[in-house]
């Protein structure tokens, strides 16, 4: 099977990539409920372009507030359902643990990506991880994906540099399409 015919995916962090992160004292936080959900500019068109090229779109989001007891899984599921109703996503993987749980799904560990690979038969070498923080980039790198950092990473230190740093999800989608050998779409 060639890389072109294998199933490839774009793994996407949720908060700060698909929806606006809520900044408090310079630190990003998730929305608390669907009413706080604001889709990032151009996300719908960017994801639609990736879908037209055959990429599976998989959200891999860590929501440690569930494990810490400051949010419920039902709250997270409502936000994810609203996101999936707006954007052309294939599936959403959630890690609800905080660092103390020592799970294999909490980014920077690649457990969510690896489980999606097994379940969906994905080619991770032909796949991409798009995130806004070092943990996203590191999870993608550990899984064998090319990695894209959106924004400035909130001033965090990165143990390994992303494959590329871009300003927005639409820029990331365009770069992914270029890397995959597809011609630019005329709109």
C-alpha positions as CSV (number, residue, x, y, z in Angstrom):
1,X,0.0,0.0,0.0
2,X,1.4,3.4,-0.9
3,X,1.4,6.3,1.5
4,X,-1.0,8.0,-0.9
5,X,-3.6,5.2,-0.7
6,X,-3.2,4.6,3.1
7,X,-5.6,6.3,5.5
8,X,-4.1,9.4,6.8
9,X,-5.4,11.7,9.5
10,X,-5.1,15.2,10.8
11,X,-5.1,15.0,14.6
12,X,-6.3,18.3,16.1
13,X,-6.2,19.6,19.6
14,X,-9.5,21.2,20.6
15,X,-9.0,24.3,22.7
16,X,-6.8,26.9,20.9
17,X,-7.0,25.1,17.6
18,X,-10.6,24.4,16.8
19,X,-12.2,26.7,19.3
20,X,-10.8,29.8,20.9
21,X,-9.0,29.2,24.2
22,X,-10.2,31.4,27.1
23,X,-7.2,33.2,28.4
24,X,-6.9,34.0,32.1
25,X,-3.6,35.6,33.3
26,X,-2.0,34.6,30.0
27,X,-2.9,30.9,30.5
28,X,-5.3,29.1,28.1
29,X,-8.4,27.4,29.5
30,X,-11.3,25.5,27.8
31,X,-14.8,26.8,27.6
32,X,-17.0,25.7,30.5
33,X,-20.1,25.1,28.5
34,X,-21.3,25.2,24.9
35,X,-22.3,28.8,25.2
36,X,-18.6,29.8,25.6
37,X,-17.6,27.8,22.5
38,X,-16.2,30.1,19.8
39,X,-14.9,28.4,16.7
40,X,-11.6,29.7,15.4
41,X,-11.6,31.9,12.3
42,X,-11.6,29.8,9.1
43,X,-11.7,26.4,10.9
44,X,-14.8,25.2,9.0
45,X,-13.4,25.9,5.6
46,X,-9.9,24.6,6.5
47,X,-11.3,21.3,7.8
48,X,-13.6,21.0,4.8
49,X,-10.6,21.3,2.4
50,X,-8.8,18.6,4.3
51,X,-11.9,16.3,4.2
52,X,-12.1,16.8,0.4
53,X,-8.5,15.4,0.2
54,X,-9.5,12.3,2.1
55,X,-8.0,13.0,5.5
56,X,-9.8,11.7,8.6
57,X,-10.2,14.6,11.1
58,X,-9.7,13.4,14.7
59,X,-9.8,15.6,17.8
60,X,-7.4,14.5,20.6
61,X,-8.2,16.7,23.6
62,X,-7.0,16.6,27.2
63,X,-9.7,17.7,29.6
64,X,-8.0,17.3,33.1
65,X,-10.7,19.4,34.8
66,X,-12.9,16.3,34.7
67,X,-10.3,14.3,36.7
68,X,-9.8,17.2,39.0
69,X,-13.5,17.5,39.7
70,X,-13.9,21.1,38.4
71,X,-15.8,20.0,35.3
72,X,-18.1,17.0,34.5
73,X,-17.7,14.6,31.7
74,X,-21.2,15.6,30.6
75,X,-20.0,19.2,30.2
76,X,-17.1,18.1,28.1
77,X,-19.4,15.9,26.0
78,X,-21.9,18.7,25.4
79,X,-19.1,21.0,24.2
80,X,-17.7,18.2,22.0
81,X,-21.2,17.5,20.5
82,X,-21.6,21.1,19.6
83,X,-18.2,21.2,18.0
84,X,-19.0,18.0,16.0
85,X,-22.3,19.6,14.9
86,X,-20.5,22.6,13.5
87,X,-17.3,21.1,12.1
88,X,-16.7,18.0,9.8
89,X,-15.0,15.9,12.4
90,X,-14.7,12.1,12.2
91,X,-14.2,11.3,15.9
92,X,-13.2,12.9,19.2
93,X,-10.8,11.3,21.6
94,X,-10.8,12.6,25.2
95,X,-8.3,12.2,28.0
96,X,-10.0,13.2,31.3
97,X,-7.1,12.6,33.5
98,X,-4.6,14.9,35.1
99,X,-0.8,14.2,35.3
100,X,-1.2,12.3,38.6
101,X,-3.2,9.5,36.9
102,X,-0.1,8.4,34.9
103,X,-2.4,7.3,32.0
104,X,-1.1,6.7,28.5
105,X,-3.6,9.1,26.9
106,X,-2.6,12.3,28.6
107,X,-0.5,14.4,26.2
108,X,2.5,14.5,25.7
109,X,1.9,10.7,25.7
110,X,0.6,9.5,22.4
111,X,-2.1,7.1,23.7
112,X,-5.1,8.8,22.1
113,X,-3.3,8.9,18.7
114,X,-2.2,5.3,18.9
115,X,-5.7,4.1,19.9
116,X,-7.2,5.9,16.9
117,X,-4.5,4.3,14.6
118,X,-5.4,0.9,15.8
119,X,-9.2,1.4,15.6
120,X,-9.2,3.2,12.2
121,X,-6.1,1.5,10.5
122,X,-4.2,4.8,10.1
123,X,-0.8,5.5,8.5
124,X,0.8,7.8,11.1
125,X,3.7,8.6,8.9
126,X,1.3,10.2,6.5
127,X,-0.6,11.9,9.3
128,X,-0.3,15.3,11.1
129,X,-0.8,16.6,14.6
130,X,-2.0,20.2,14.9
131,X,-1.8,21.8,18.4
132,X,-1.2,25.1,20.2
133,X,1.0,23.8,23.1
134,X,4.1,21.8,23.6
135,X,2.2,18.7,24.8
136,X,0.3,18.5,21.5
137,X,3.5,18.7,19.5
138,X,5.3,16.1,21.6
139,X,2.3,13.7,21.5
140,X,2.3,13.9,17.7
141,X,6.1,13.5,17.5
142,X,6.1,10.4,19.7
143,X,3.3,8.9,17.6
144,X,5.4,9.5,14.4
145,X,3.3,12.3,12.9
146,X,4.5,15.5,11.4
147,X,3.7,18.3,13.9
148,X,2.3,21.8,13.5
149,X,2.3,24.4,16.2
150,X,-0.5,27.0,15.8
151,X,0.5,30.4,17.4
152,X,3.3,31.1,19.8
153,X,2.8,28.2,22.3
154,X,1.9,30.6,25.1
155,X,5.6,31.1,25.8
156,X,6.1,27.4,26.8
157,X,9.4,25.6,26.4
158,X,9.4,22.9,23.8
159,X,11.5,19.8,24.4
160,X,11.4,19.2,20.6
161,X,10.6,21.7,17.9
162,X,7.5,21.2,15.8
163,X,7.9,20.3,12.2
164,X,6.5,23.8,11.4
165,X,5.1,26.7,13.2
166,X,2.1,28.6,11.6
167,X,-0.3,31.3,12.7
168,X,-3.6,29.6,12.1
169,X,-5.5,26.5,11.3
170,X,-6.2,27.6,7.7
171,X,-2.5,28.1,7.2
172,X,-1.9,24.6,8.7
173,X,-4.5,23.0,6.4
174,X,-2.9,24.7,3.3
175,X,0.6,23.4,4.4
176,X,-0.8,19.9,5.0
177,X,-2.4,19.9,1.5
178,X,0.9,21.0,0.0
179,X,2.9,18.4,1.9
180,X,0.5,15.7,0.7
181,X,1.0,16.5,-3.0
182,X,-2.4,17.9,-3.7
183,X,-2.8,20.9,-5.9
184,X,-4.1,24.1,-4.4
185,X,-7.8,24.3,-4.6
186,X,-9.3,27.3,-6.5
187,X,-12.2,28.9,-4.7
